[in-house]
Structure formats: structure tokens, C-alpha cells
């Protein structure tokens, strides 16, 4: 759905989409602000989590995804890698470190010998919950206090649409 603006050109009205009226400079400047805001907040939050828990960002996101989005079940390592924006090969080192630290266990799939699953250990669950609490406290301070709850919801709705999901 495109919004349409009325503009007068050479004495007559012309319908033009909002996208056409947005200059390339305005578009680039606005998108840069979105990316910088997201990157700044994410960097601050993951640095705080790492300072307080020792978890680097990739390990933090993997543990929290296992905690919050996997319903407590075993998750294929390839799926977990995609969820934290890694290739399967690139994620292997992260998974190795998590397993060596006793935070996850690898389990072979019962239905497909080619697939290995990740499961949170009790220590992994405890650390993920602690790290997630730190992250959420930071989100409240850096986002909710600045945008308000309504502003956060509007931003989230816009980002869902950009991600291909319907607004809630």
C-alpha cells in the first residue's frame, strides 16, 4: 500500500507516491539514523551483558534464543546458527565454546543422523536468564525511557512490517 500525495506540476495536479517525494539524501539520512540507533543500542547492551556475565554477543544471543524461543526443546545447530545470523560453519566455534563451558549440550537427532541439536544445560539456562535480565534492564533504560511504551510499540510495529510480518 503506497500513500499518494497531490502535487501541482505545470498548472495541473499530479498524483505522486510518498516514496517518489522522498529525496535520495533524505532517504539515506533517515535509514542511517535507523541503523545507527539500532547498532548503538545493541552495542551498549551486549557490552553490558559481556561485562557482567562474560558472554560475548554471539554466545549471548544463542543462549537467549534457546531460552526464549525454542520452548525448551532441542534445536538443530543449523537453525540456531540462522537465528543468530551465522553460517553453520561460523557458528561451530560459538557452539564449541558454549559446550566446553557447560552451557549447552549437543545431542544427535533421533530422526536424522546428519543433524545435531543444542540443548541448554541448567548452568546455561541460569546464565541465559541472568544475561536476559541485564539486557532487558538496558532496553528499559535506553529505549523505553526515551521513546515511551507507545513509541516502542510503534517502532516494533514498523520493524515487523519491514521484516515481512503483520503488525500486532
RODO-2510 file (C-alpha; in nm, 4 decimals, decimal comma):
residues 168
     n   res          X          Y          Z
     1     x     0,0000     0,0000     0,0000
     2     x     0,1538     0,3286    -0,1120
     3     x     0,0469     0,6678     0,0102
     4     x    -0,0257     0,9186    -0,2626
     5     x     0,0372     1,2908    -0,2456
     6     x    -0,1185     1,5548    -0,4695
     7     x     0,1313     1,7870    -0,6255
     8     x     0,0801     2,0592    -0,8823
     9     x     0,3135     2,0400    -1,1801
    10     x     0,2829     2,2713    -1,4831
    11     x    -0,0531     2,4013    -1,3707
    12     x    -0,2280     2,0644    -1,3086
    13     x    -0,2456     1,8236    -1,0152
    14     x    -0,0327     1,5096    -1,0359
    15     x    -0,0534     1,2084    -0,8037
    16     x     0,2872     1,1060    -0,6697
    17     x     0,3713     0,8368    -0,4162
    18     x     0,5373     0,9316    -0,0887
    19     x     0,8386     0,7243    -0,1968
    20     x     0,8815     0,9392    -0,5077
    21     x     0,8649     1,2574    -0,2994
    22     x     1,1403     1,1405    -0,0637
    23     x     1,4769     1,2580    -0,1950
    24     x     1,7653     1,0127    -0,2066
    25     x     1,9519     1,2221     0,0506
    26     x     1,6521     1,2261     0,2870
    27     x     1,6043     0,8535     0,2402
    28     x     1,9709     0,7728     0,3072
    29     x     1,9826     1,0072     0,6085
    30     x     1,6683     0,8560     0,7625
    31     x     1,7825     0,4971     0,7078
    32     x     2,1263     0,5794     0,8502
    33     x     1,9536     0,7081     1,1656
    34     x     1,7571     0,3809     1,1977
    35     x     2,0695     0,1679     1,1553
    36     x     2,2815     0,3856     1,3870
    37     x     2,0153     0,3817     1,6574
    38     x     1,9768     0,0041     1,6433
    39     x     2,3531    -0,0541     1,6306
    40     x     2,4253     0,1889     1,9145
    41     x     2,1680     0,0369     2,1487
    42     x     2,2676    -0,3205     2,0598
    43     x     2,6378    -0,2456     2,1134
    44     x     2,5733    -0,0836     2,4516
    45     x     2,3521    -0,3707     2,5640
    46     x     2,5803    -0,6517     2,4519
    47     x     2,8837    -0,4770     2,6063
    48     x     2,6955    -0,4543     2,9370
    49     x     2,5957    -0,8212     2,9187
    50     x     2,9541    -0,9220     2,8426
    51     x     3,0926    -0,7084     3,1271
    52     x     2,8521    -0,8598     3,3783
    53     x     2,8375    -1,2206     3,2570
    54     x     3,1431    -1,2792     3,0389
    55     x     2,9200    -1,3779     2,7447
    56     x     3,0225    -1,2294     2,4101
    57     x     2,7329    -1,1177     2,1891
    58     x     2,7068    -1,4299     1,9676
    59     x     2,7012    -1,6615     2,2708
    60     x     2,4503    -1,4373     2,4481
    61     x     2,2110    -1,4308     2,1528
    62     x     2,2397    -1,8079     2,1058
    63     x     2,1670    -1,8822     2,4725
    64     x     1,8794    -1,6362     2,4889
    65     x     1,7288    -1,7732     2,1688
    66     x     1,7443    -2,1227     2,3173
    67     x     1,5902    -1,9902     2,6395
    68     x     1,3125    -1,7746     2,4939
    69     x     1,2246    -1,9099     2,1506
    70     x     1,2874    -2,2811     2,1485
    71     x     1,0178    -2,3786     2,4009
    72     x     1,2857    -2,5580     2,5994
    73     x     1,3342    -2,8222     2,3341
    74     x     1,6379    -2,9347     2,1396
    75     x     1,7144    -2,7131     1,8414
    76     x     1,9196    -2,8105     1,5358
    77     x     2,2512    -2,6259     1,5431
    78     x     2,1914    -2,5084     1,1848
    79     x     1,8608    -2,3485     1,2916
    80     x     2,0240    -2,1836     1,5907
    81     x     2,3024    -2,0511     1,3673
    82     x     2,0461    -1,8922     1,1309
    83     x     1,8583    -1,7362     1,4234
    84     x     2,1724    -1,5596     1,5419
    85     x     2,2765    -1,4669     1,1846
    86     x     2,5692    -1,7051     1,1462
    87     x     2,6532    -1,9639     0,8859
    88     x     2,6535    -2,3193     1,0190
    89     x     3,0308    -2,3304     0,9836
    90     x     3,0834    -1,9941     1,1529
    91     x     2,8591    -2,0942     1,4397
    92     x     3,0549    -2,4128     1,5124
    93     x     3,3162    -2,2206     1,7166
    94     x     3,0446    -2,0482     1,9189
    95     x     2,8740    -2,3816     1,9858
    96     x     3,2099    -2,5405     2,0771
    97     x     3,2776    -2,2681     2,3348
    98     x     2,9252    -2,2939     2,4777
    99     x     2,9582    -2,6702     2,5082
   100     x     3,3092    -2,6518     2,6607
   101     x     3,1748    -2,4022     2,9155
   102     x     2,8969    -2,6423     3,0083
   103     x     2,6216    -2,4079     2,8856
   104     x     2,4799    -2,6298     2,6101
   105     x     2,4866    -2,9971     2,5258
   106     x     2,4949    -3,1357     2,1762
   107     x     2,2528    -3,4183     2,1087
   108     x     2,2224    -3,6224     1,7908
   109     x     1,8831    -3,6109     1,6242
   110     x     1,6801    -3,9284     1,6704
   111     x     1,5252    -3,8866     1,3254
   112     x     1,8209    -3,7675     1,1130
   113     x     2,1799    -3,8779     1,1724
   114     x     2,3104    -3,5695     0,9899
   115     x     2,1539    -3,3294     1,2418
   116     x     2,2914    -3,2291     1,5807
   117     x     2,0754    -3,0431     1,8304
   118     x     2,1676    -2,7907     2,1004
   119     x     2,0041    -2,8057     2,4420
   120     x     2,0564    -2,5663     2,7318
   121     x     2,2118    -2,7157     3,0422
   122     x     2,0944    -2,5962     3,3841
   123     x     2,4033    -2,3737     3,4040
   124     x     2,3255    -2,2417     3,0549
   125     x     1,9654    -2,1718     3,1495
   126     x     2,0694    -1,9858     3,4652
   127     x     2,3272    -1,7753     3,2812
   128     x     2,0880    -1,7050     2,9924
   129     x     1,8194    -1,5882     3,2379
   130     x     2,0671    -1,3630     3,4190
   131     x     2,2009    -1,2194     3,0911
   132     x     1,8494    -1,1681     2,9566
   133     x     1,7567    -0,9747     3,2717
   134     x     2,0569    -0,7460     3,2228
   135     x     1,9663    -0,6978     2,8556
   136     x     1,6021    -0,6148     2,9340
   137     x     1,7017    -0,3683     3,2069
   138     x     1,9194    -0,1954     2,9490
   139     x     1,6354    -0,1933     2,6951
   140     x     1,4086    -0,0285     2,9517
   141     x     1,6688     0,2388     3,0214
   142     x     1,7892     0,3019     2,6657
   143     x     1,4660     0,2542     2,4717
   144     x     1,1523     0,2668     2,6857
   145     x     1,2670     0,5663     2,8934
   146     x     1,3491     0,7582     2,5730
   147     x     1,0632     0,6519     2,3449
   148     x     0,7957     0,5589     2,5968
   149     x     0,5985     0,2375     2,5756
   150     x     0,3796     0,3708     2,2940
   151     x     0,6854     0,4811     2,0960
   152     x     0,8439     0,1403     2,1401
   153     x     0,5274    -0,0293     2,0173
   154     x     0,5095     0,1946     1,7095
   155     x     0,8763     0,1238     1,6329
   156     x     0,8219    -0,2511     1,6819
   157     x     0,5170    -0,2471     1,4516
   158     x     0,7152    -0,0690     1,1808
   159     x     1,0066    -0,3114     1,2140
   160     x     0,7695    -0,6116     1,1987
   161     x     0,6324    -0,4804     0,8699
   162     x     0,9842    -0,4319     0,7355
   163     x     1,0616    -0,7867     0,8455
   164     x     0,7625    -0,9168     0,6499
   165     x     0,5363    -0,9791     0,9499
   166     x     0,1963    -0,8286     1,0132
   167     x     0,1786    -0,5656     1,2902
   168     x     0,0378    -0,6946     1,6189
***
